[in-house]
Amino acid sequence: MRPVPVRDQRVLHDAGELLRALAAPVRIAIVLQLRTSERCVHELVDALGVAQPLISQHLRVLKSAGVVFGERHGREVMYRLVDEHLAHIVVDAATHAEETARARTGEDADDGGQETETA
């Protein structure tokens, strides 16, 4: 088997920075909200039940990491994902976490986690 080529160190660094920017639960929730449509801050506040200053702080982190883009529309800034790859990363991570949690708790798709007695 041939070894897998190592990526350029700058690419690895940038990938690490992206993952670090996505590492907070609120930022993951923001990305999940933005994958369906662009949103303004107050829509994210309503959807996530998080205070406006905290949403704004997380949006700044996501914006500086190149995850979201904000465009002013009148008095509001509408935020959207820079590209769909970012949504896939977050959806895949959340799906993996759900599957891991189910496996850890012993849930089974057939019985909804309930053990059944056999005769």
Phi, psi and omega in degrees: 000133180281145177291148178284132181296142179278136180286159175305140183300326178294320178297316179297319178298312181296322177296320177297319178295320177298313180295325177296320179294331180270002191283355181260137180306320180294322179292324175297316179297322178297313180299318178297323177293319184282348181289339180266326179193162177290152183218153172264171185302313184295330176292322177292321177301313180296316184291324187258346180066035181242146182299147182304315180299324180291318176300314180300319179298314180293323176297323177299318178297314180295323179292315181293335178274358179078021180272318180239160177232135178249135179230127182286131174233095184067238181272351183249153173254124178265127181255143176216162177288147179292319175204166185291337178305323182294320178295320180298319179301312184290316179297316178298318179296317180294319178298316178298317180296320177297316180296319179295318179296318178297317180295322181293325181270358177079017178294144177234136182300330183286323185241012177063025178092355181271129175283139180246149181270134179255145183277000000 
